[in-house]
């Protein structure tokens, strides 16, 4: 619930100034002796006190308790009635106090309450006007003239009340719309900051995956070449020289990857090759690194877009890297097949395996899983110690082809 409206947080400060000006004129009219004896101010102190209390009440408008709002408005009407009955010449100004009452009601009530206060203001105005009608001379001409004047004044005053009510509703609605728009803009800025932060985090993860998959793969192969060269340096120096030459090539490639990491990450990793050719290159690198040539069974009956081939290439690359680093396998098989709706990838080795409950937090496994889930696919790992490892990837193709056909339309 909102706090009460006071002079410090009043939404329309100029309304307070207008109230004070009008109430000041009313108070002065009660103090100045009337020029006509028939309009004396019988209770000047009471009239002025009523006006002062009515003005002070405008400095703090209730906003919380509905019962307190009703009591507050009833007290305002009571003060206006006192002014209209005992104010003498001030009673000529009292109808305009109802305009202040309607304005305040628009600030504290909803539309139904505003309509009720407006109707009550007009009813009390007619009652006070009826009382004045009883005090005029009994001459039919005078009565007819006063009746005509009172009718016109009542119509004009009723239209004034309706105009004030509609004007305040419009102003308050516009103000509420601006506040809601400001809140919506603030939320939008917060969402934009969250999206920017999330995009930055995703971009960092993507860069980390690219570095891990490209540079990490090259450095792993380089390390294996150097280890093999060290083992053969004494017994077979010529063969060790071959591994050193290959290590130098890998070192040059790694250095190039570091120097051009940004452009390399943005460029296509397949280098204008087909997926089959890129997989053949990865298999050749494994054969050079650990002396094991993977058995590749590739059957692609459906066309695969680049948004799928690149992640598949990275998943295979990471799998081969893990096999070279940890598996100690002597046999590796790769099966890549497609149907009209799905792509299936199975990579299996006969290495030493690992415990899924203890070794699933590596960045390589997480990278493969993230790439698969990003394509709406399923990622499974089957492995136990001393029983090798099997990676199964299933990626849907139908939804993506439908998306492309819809976009082309």
MILUMMAR-34267 format. One line per 3 residues: number of its first residue (from 1); their letters; for each residue x, y, z of C-alpha. Coordinates in nm, 2 decimals. Example, Ala and Ser with C-alpha at 12.3 -4.5 7.8 and 13.67 -1.06 7.14 Angstrom:
# MILUMMAR-34267
1> AS> 1.23/-0.45/0.78 | 1.37/-0.11/0.71
# end
This chain:
# MILUMMAR-34267
1> XXX> 0.00/0.00/0.00 | 0.12/0.35/-0.09 | 0.20/0.61/0.17
4> XXX> -0.03/0.91/0.24 | 0.00/1.20/0.00 | 0.16/1.50/0.16
7> XXX> 0.30/1.84/0.06 | 0.64/1.67/0.01 | 0.52/1.40/-0.23
10> XXX> 0.21/1.56/-0.38 | 0.17/1.46/-0.75 | 0.03/1.79/-0.85
13> XXX> 0.18/2.07/-0.64 | 0.00/2.34/-0.83 | -0.34/2.21/-0.70
16> XXX> -0.23/2.29/-0.35 | -0.14/2.65/-0.45 | -0.48/2.69/-0.62
19> XXX> -0.66/2.56/-0.30 | -0.47/2.80/-0.08 | -0.56/3.10/-0.31
22> XXX> -0.93/3.01/-0.31 | -0.94/2.95/0.06 | -0.76/3.27/0.13
25> XXX> -1.03/3.46/-0.07 | -1.30/3.28/0.13 | -1.14/3.37/0.46
28> XXX> -1.10/3.74/0.36 | -1.46/3.75/0.25 | -1.56/3.63/0.60
31> XXX> -1.35/3.90/0.77 | -1.45/4.20/0.55 | -1.78/4.35/0.65
34> XXX> -2.04/4.28/0.39 | -2.18/4.57/0.19 | -2.53/4.44/0.22
37> XXX> -2.70/4.38/0.55 | -2.89/4.08/0.42 | -2.57/3.87/0.39
40> XXX> -2.41/3.90/0.74 | -2.16/3.65/0.86 | -2.32/3.52/1.18
43> XXX> -2.03/3.30/1.30 | -1.71/3.45/1.15 | -1.48/3.25/1.38
46> XXX> -1.66/2.93/1.30 | -1.64/2.99/0.93 | -1.27/3.08/0.93
49> XXX> -1.19/2.78/1.15 | -1.37/2.56/0.91 | -1.18/2.70/0.61
52> XXX> -0.85/2.66/0.80 | -0.92/2.30/0.89 | -1.04/2.22/0.54
55> XXX> -0.72/2.37/0.40 | -0.49/2.19/0.64 | -0.66/1.86/0.56
58> XXX> -0.53/1.90/0.20 | -0.17/1.88/0.33 | -0.21/1.51/0.40
61> XXX> -0.44/1.28/0.20 | -0.51/0.93/0.32 | -0.41/0.64/0.09
64> XXX> -0.43/0.32/0.30 | -0.75/0.25/0.50 | -1.08/0.27/0.30
67> XXX> -1.27/0.35/0.62 | -1.04/0.64/0.71 | -1.08/0.77/0.35
70> XXX> -1.46/0.78/0.40 | -1.44/0.95/0.74 | -1.19/1.20/0.59
73> XXX> -1.42/1.28/0.30 | -1.73/1.31/0.53 | -1.54/1.56/0.75
76> XXX> -1.46/1.77/0.44 | -1.82/1.77/0.34 | -1.93/1.87/0.69
79> XXX> -1.69/2.16/0.69 | -1.82/2.28/0.35 | -2.18/2.26/0.47
82> XXX> -2.09/2.47/0.78 | -1.94/2.73/0.55 | -2.24/2.73/0.32
85> XXX> -2.49/2.78/0.61 | -2.30/3.03/0.84 | -2.06/3.20/0.60
88> XXX> -2.27/3.49/0.50 | -2.11/3.64/0.19 | -1.86/3.36/0.20
91> XXX> -2.14/3.12/0.11 | -2.12/3.27/-0.24 | -1.78/3.11/-0.27
94> XXX> -1.87/2.78/-0.10 | -1.97/2.59/-0.42 | -1.61/2.61/-0.55
97> XXX> -1.50/2.43/-0.23 | -1.68/2.12/-0.38 | -1.44/2.14/-0.68
100> XXX> -1.15/2.11/-0.43 | -1.34/1.82/-0.27 | -1.38/1.64/-0.60
103> XXX> -1.01/1.70/-0.69 | -0.90/1.55/-0.36 | -1.13/1.25/-0.40
106> XXX> -0.97/1.17/-0.74 | -0.64/1.15/-0.55 | -0.76/0.91/-0.28
109> XXX> -1.04/0.70/-0.44 | -1.08/0.48/-0.74 | -1.34/0.56/-1.01
112> XXX> -1.64/0.45/-0.81 | -1.55/0.65/-0.51 | -1.49/0.96/-0.73
115> XXX> -1.83/0.93/-0.88 | -2.00/0.90/-0.54 | -1.82/1.21/-0.41
118> XXX> -1.91/1.41/-0.72 | -2.27/1.31/-0.69 | -2.28/1.40/-0.32
121> XXX> -2.12/1.73/-0.39 | -2.39/1.82/-0.64 | -2.67/1.70/-0.41
124> XXX> -2.54/1.91/-0.11 | -2.50/2.21/-0.35 | -2.87/2.18/-0.45
127> XXX> -2.98/2.15/-0.09 | -2.79/2.47/0.00 | -2.93/2.64/-0.31
130> XXX> -3.28/2.53/-0.20 | -3.23/2.69/0.14 | -3.13/3.02/-0.02
133> XXX> -3.44/3.00/-0.24 | -3.66/2.99/0.07 | -3.52/3.32/0.20
136> XXX> -3.59/3.53/-0.11 | -3.89/3.77/-0.13 | -4.22/3.61/-0.20
139> XXX> -4.28/3.82/-0.51 | -4.36/3.58/-0.80 | -4.14/3.78/-1.04
142> XXX> -3.84/3.77/-0.80 | -3.89/3.40/-0.74 | -3.91/3.33/-1.11
145> XXX> -3.60/3.53/-1.18 | -3.41/3.37/-0.89 | -3.53/3.02/-1.00
148> XXX> -3.40/3.08/-1.35 | -3.07/3.21/-1.22 | -3.04/2.91/-0.98
151> XXX> -3.12/2.66/-1.25 | -2.85/2.80/-1.48 | -2.60/2.82/-1.20
154> XXX> -2.68/2.46/-1.10 | -2.63/2.33/-1.46 | -2.31/2.52/-1.49
157> XXX> -2.18/2.40/-1.16 | -2.28/2.04/-1.24 | -2.09/2.06/-1.57
160> XXX> -1.80/2.21/-1.38 | -1.79/1.91/-1.15 | -1.80/1.67/-1.44
163> XXX> -1.53/1.86/-1.62 | -1.30/1.85/-1.31 | -1.37/1.48/-1.26
166> XXX> -1.29/1.39/-1.63 | -0.99/1.62/-1.63 | -0.85/1.46/-1.31
169> XXX> -0.92/1.11/-1.44 | -0.73/1.19/-1.76 | -0.44/1.35/-1.58
172> XXX> -0.41/1.06/-1.33 | -0.44/0.80/-1.60 | -0.17/0.97/-1.80
175> XXX> 0.05/0.99/-1.49 | -0.01/0.63/-1.41 | 0.08/0.53/-1.77
178> XXX> 0.40/0.73/-1.74 | 0.49/0.56/-1.41 | 0.41/0.21/-1.55
181> XXX> 0.62/0.30/-1.86 | 0.91/0.41/-1.64 | 0.88/0.09/-1.44
184> XXX> 0.87/-0.12/-1.76 | 1.17/0.07/-1.90 | 1.36/0.00/-1.57
187> XXX> 1.27/-0.37/-1.59 | 1.37/-0.37/-1.95 | 1.71/-0.22/-1.86
190> XXX> 1.75/-0.48/-1.59 | 1.66/-0.76/-1.84 | 1.90/-0.61/-2.09
193> XXX> 2.18/-0.61/-1.84 | 2.10/-0.97/-1.75 | 2.09/-1.07/-2.12
196> XXX> 2.42/-0.89/-2.18 | 2.58/-1.07/-1.88 | 2.44/-1.40/-1.99
199> XXX> 2.56/-1.34/-2.35 | 2.90/-1.25/-2.21 | 2.92/-1.56/-2.01
202> XXX> 2.81/-1.77/-2.30 | 3.07/-1.61/-2.52 | 3.34/-1.68/-2.26
205> XXX> 3.23/-2.04/-2.25 | 3.23/-2.06/-2.63 | 3.58/-1.91/-2.64
208> XXX> 3.70/-2.15/-2.37 | 3.55/-2.44/-2.57 | 3.72/-2.33/-2.89
211> XXX> 4.06/-2.29/-2.72 | 4.02/-2.62/-2.55 | 3.91/-2.80/-2.86
214> XXX> 4.16/-2.65/-3.11 | 4.47/-2.54/-2.91 | 4.43/-2.81/-2.65
217> XXX> 4.41/-3.08/-2.91 | 4.73/-2.96/-3.08 | 4.92/-2.93/-2.75
220> XXX> 4.81/-3.27/-2.65 | 4.93/-3.42/-2.97 | 5.26/-3.22/-2.94
223> XXX> 5.31/-3.36/-2.59 | 5.26/-3.71/-2.70 | 5.51/-3.67/-2.99
226> XXX> 5.77/-3.53/-2.75 | 5.72/-3.81/-2.50 | 5.76/-4.07/-2.77
229> XXX> 6.07/-3.89/-2.90 | 6.23/-3.89/-2.55 | 6.17/-4.27/-2.52
232> XXX> 6.32/-4.34/-2.86 | 6.61/-4.09/-2.84 | 6.87/-4.34/-2.71
235> XXX> 6.76/-4.66/-2.88 | 6.62/-4.53/-3.22 | 6.74/-4.18/-3.28
238> XXX> 6.63/-4.17/-3.64 | 6.27/-4.26/-3.55 | 6.28/-4.01/-3.26
241> XXX> 6.39/-3.75/-3.52 | 6.06/-3.82/-3.71 | 5.85/-3.76/-3.39
244> XXX> 6.05/-3.44/-3.32 | 5.98/-3.31/-3.67 | 5.61/-3.38/-3.62
247> XXX> 5.62/-3.21/-3.28 | 5.78/-2.90/-3.44 | 5.49/-2.89/-3.69
250> XXX> 5.24/-2.92/-3.41 | 5.42/-2.65/-3.22 | 5.41/-2.41/-3.52
253> XXX> 5.04/-2.48/-3.56 | 4.97/-2.42/-3.19 | 5.16/-2.09/-3.21
256> XXX> 4.96/-1.99/-3.51 | 4.64/-2.08/-3.32 | 4.74/-1.85/-3.04
259> XXX> 4.83/-1.56/-3.26 | 4.51/-1.58/-3.46 | 4.27/-1.71/-3.19
262> XXX> 4.00/-1.46/-3.25 | 3.99/-1.50/-3.62 | 4.03/-1.88/-3.59
265> XXX> 3.74/-1.90/-3.35 | 3.52/-1.71/-3.58 | 3.62/-1.90/-3.89
268> XXX> 3.48/-2.23/-3.99 | 3.69/-2.51/-3.83 | 3.64/-2.75/-4.12
271> XXX> 3.83/-2.52/-4.36 | 3.60/-2.57/-4.65 | 3.63/-2.95/-4.61
274> XXX> 3.34/-3.19/-4.59 | 3.27/-3.36/-4.26 | 3.40/-3.69/-4.38
277> XXX> 3.73/-3.53/-4.49 | 3.77/-3.35/-4.16 | 3.70/-3.67/-3.97
280> XXX> 3.96/-3.85/-4.18 | 4.21/-3.58/-4.08 | 4.14/-3.63/-3.71
283> XXX> 4.18/-4.01/-3.76 | 4.52/-3.95/-3.92 | 4.63/-3.73/-3.64
286> XXX> 4.54/-4.00/-3.39 | 4.73/-4.27/-3.58 | 5.03/-4.05/-3.58
289> XXX> 5.00/-3.97/-3.21 | 4.94/-4.31/-3.05 | 4.97/-4.55/-3.34
292> XXX> 4.60/-4.64/-3.34 | 4.39/-4.59/-3.66 | 4.02/-4.54/-3.58
295> XXX> 3.77/-4.75/-3.77 | 3.52/-4.50/-3.92 | 3.18/-4.60/-4.04
298> XXX> 3.01/-4.29/-4.19 | 2.67/-4.31/-4.36 | 2.52/-3.96/-4.42
301> XXX> 2.19/-4.00/-4.62 | 2.07/-3.65/-4.53 | 2.23/-3.31/-4.58
304> XXX> 2.37/-3.16/-4.26 | 2.39/-2.78/-4.21 | 2.71/-2.61/-4.09
307> XXX> 2.55/-2.53/-3.76 | 2.54/-2.91/-3.69 | 2.86/-3.02/-3.87
310> XXX> 3.08/-2.78/-3.67 | 2.97/-2.91/-3.32 | 2.99/-3.27/-3.44
313> XXX> 3.34/-3.21/-3.56 | 3.43/-3.06/-3.22 | 3.27/-3.35/-3.03
316> XXX> 3.47/-3.60/-3.24 | 3.79/-3.40/-3.20 | 3.74/-3.38/-2.82
319> XXX> 3.67/-3.75/-2.80 | 3.98/-3.84/-2.99 | 4.18/-3.60/-2.77
322> XXX> 4.06/-3.77/-2.46 | 4.14/-4.11/-2.60 | 4.49/-4.01/-2.69
325> XXX> 4.55/-3.85/-2.34 | 4.38/-4.10/-2.10 | 4.24/-4.41/-2.27
328> XXX> 4.55/-4.62/-2.36 | 4.32/-4.79/-2.62 | 4.43/-5.02/-2.89
331> XXX> 4.10/-5.01/-3.09 | 3.87/-4.71/-3.16 | 3.55/-4.72/-3.37
334> XXX> 3.34/-4.43/-3.49 | 2.99/-4.46/-3.63 | 2.82/-4.16/-3.78
337> XXX> 2.48/-4.21/-3.94 | 2.17/-4.00/-4.03 | 1.81/-4.07/-4.10
340> XXX> 1.54/-3.84/-4.22 | 1.49/-3.71/-3.87 | 1.80/-3.77/-3.66
343> XXX> 2.18/-3.78/-3.66 | 2.35/-4.05/-3.45 | 2.72/-4.05/-3.34
346> XXX> 2.88/-4.34/-3.15 | 3.25/-4.33/-3.05 | 3.38/-4.64/-2.87
349> XXX> 3.72/-4.75/-2.74 | 3.86/-5.05/-2.56 | 4.07/-4.84/-2.32
352> XXX> 4.09/-4.84/-1.94 | 3.77/-4.65/-1.90 | 3.67/-4.45/-1.59
355> XXX> 3.42/-4.42/-1.31 | 3.13/-4.20/-1.42 | 3.06/-4.09/-1.07
358> XXX> 3.41/-3.94/-1.03 | 3.52/-3.82/-1.37 | 3.23/-3.63/-1.52
361> XXX> 3.34/-3.28/-1.43 | 3.62/-3.24/-1.69 | 3.58/-2.95/-1.93
364> XXX> 3.61/-3.17/-2.23 | 3.31/-3.39/-2.13 | 3.11/-3.08/-2.03
367> XXX> 3.20/-2.91/-2.37 | 3.07/-3.21/-2.56 | 2.75/-3.22/-2.35
370> XXX> 2.69/-2.85/-2.39 | 2.73/-2.86/-2.77 | 2.48/-3.15/-2.79
373> XXX> 2.22/-2.99/-2.57 | 2.25/-2.66/-2.76 | 2.13/-2.85/-3.07
376> XXX> 1.84/-3.00/-2.88 | 2.00/-3.34/-2.87 | 2.08/-3.61/-2.62
379> XXX> 2.43/-3.70/-2.49 | 2.52/-4.03/-2.31 | 2.84/-4.17/-2.17
382> XXX> 2.88/-4.54/-2.09 | 3.20/-4.63/-1.92 | 3.34/-4.85/-1.64
385> XXX> 3.70/-4.90/-1.52 | 3.90/-5.14/-1.75 | 3.60/-5.17/-1.99
388> XXX> 3.66/-4.88/-2.22 | 3.42/-4.59/-2.30 | 3.13/-4.53/-2.53
391> XXX> 2.99/-4.19/-2.62 | 2.65/-4.17/-2.78 | 2.51/-3.85/-2.94
394> XXX> 2.16/-3.81/-3.09 | 2.07/-3.48/-3.26 | 1.73/-3.41/-3.42
397> XXX> 1.73/-3.29/-3.78 | 1.36/-3.26/-3.86 | 1.29/-2.95/-3.65
400> XXX> 1.59/-2.76/-3.79 | 1.49/-2.84/-4.15 | 1.14/-2.72/-4.08
403> XXX> 1.28/-2.40/-3.92 | 1.48/-2.33/-4.23 | 1.20/-2.39/-4.47
406> XXX> 0.97/-2.16/-4.26 | 1.24/-1.89/-4.26 | 1.28/-1.92/-4.63
409> X> 0.91/-1.86/-4.69
# end
